[in-house]
């Protein structure tokens, strides 16, 4: 069964309905189109049904460069806090590590492609709760990538697709750690 044939939840339907209402408020859909699409969204059974309703709508977030290339020979590559995430990140690191924290980032794209070229370093990618990651395109000569997040794409949810390789390093994808003693 393909991902598009998987059954959707009420939350998935609601998230798609919100995207449609936003598109209407921006003048991208007429009232009749909104009503037709909302009816279809609320009765959708599969992810394919929902994706068909929103694929022609652009992102409502601010524009960010489509491709950004980052690299380091000896140092670490880090992005965290409030940073703008491009549609595609290409990162090369010879001896350093890579850490990308998406929890506070501005992510205007539903799908973000990350291409890693690591020689002696490892990569750690921290995604916001609910986001998904596809690590099937990543290879490591010294082990397997570790992903502690969902891997099944869903409409309206950030999906990070990670490709590339690590010669003597690894890859870990996870959600933020829960803090037990915060007020």
LINZICOR-V847159 format. One record per run of one state. SS is the DSSP state (A for helix, B for strand, O for the rest). FROM is the first residue (numbers start at 1). TO is the last residue. Records with the same first field share a line. If there is no record, write none. Layout:
BEGIN
SS->FROM-TO, FROM-TO
END
This chain:
BEGIN
O->1-2, 6-6, 8-9, 26-30, 43-45, 55-66, 73-76, 80-83, 86-87, 94-97, 102-105, 108-110, 119-122, 128-131, 141-145, 148-149, 151-158, 167-170, 176-183
A->3-5, 10-25, 31-42, 47-54
B->7-7, 46-46, 67-72, 77-79, 84-85, 88-93, 98-101, 106-107, 111-118, 123-127, 132-140, 146-147, 150-150, 159-166, 171-175
END
